[in-house]
């Protein structure tokens, strides 16, 4: 019937969507190096990013 067919097509669409999402490279998986250009080139950028010290500075007395 028509309702069964529409449910079947909807299920196929959702399965295709899940497969496409798994095939896409995720941003978290990419190892981003802040010293490289955003386009992925190997040339160093002009200004290096400044990293804050993760260790708390001791209070001088």
N, C-alpha and C positions, 0 to 999 in steps of 0.2 A: 504494500500500500504506500501511499504518498508520505504518511507520517514516518513509517519505518525507513523509507529512503532518505528523508531529510535528516533523521537521527544518524543514519549511517554516514551521510556526507559530512555532518557536523563532527562526528567522531574522527573521520579521516583528516579533516582540517586540523583538529587539535593534535593528532598524532604527527602530522607533517610539521606543525609549528614547534613541537617538542624536539623533533629531529633536527630542524634547522637551528634551534637555540643551542643544541649540544655541539653542532658542527662549528659554530662561530667561536673564534678565539676570545676568551674572556679577558677583560682588562686586568683582573687580579692575577691572572696567570702570566701576563707579560712582565718581564723583569725590567722596570723602567730605570734607566740610568740618568740622573739629573744633569750629567756632564755632556750628554749627547744631544744633538738637535732633535726637536720634536718629530721631524719627518723620518727619524731613524738613521740619519747619516752618522758617519764616524768622526766628523770634524768636531773639535771641541767648541763649546759655546764661548762667547767673549767674557761674560761675567759668571763666575762660579757661585752657586747658591751658598748661602751662609747657614750653617747648621748651629742650632742652639745647643748648649751643653746640656746633656740629659741629667748630669749629676748636679745636685744643688750645691751652690757655692757656700763655703763655710763663712760664717759671720766672723769678721776680724774684731778682736777686742782691743 
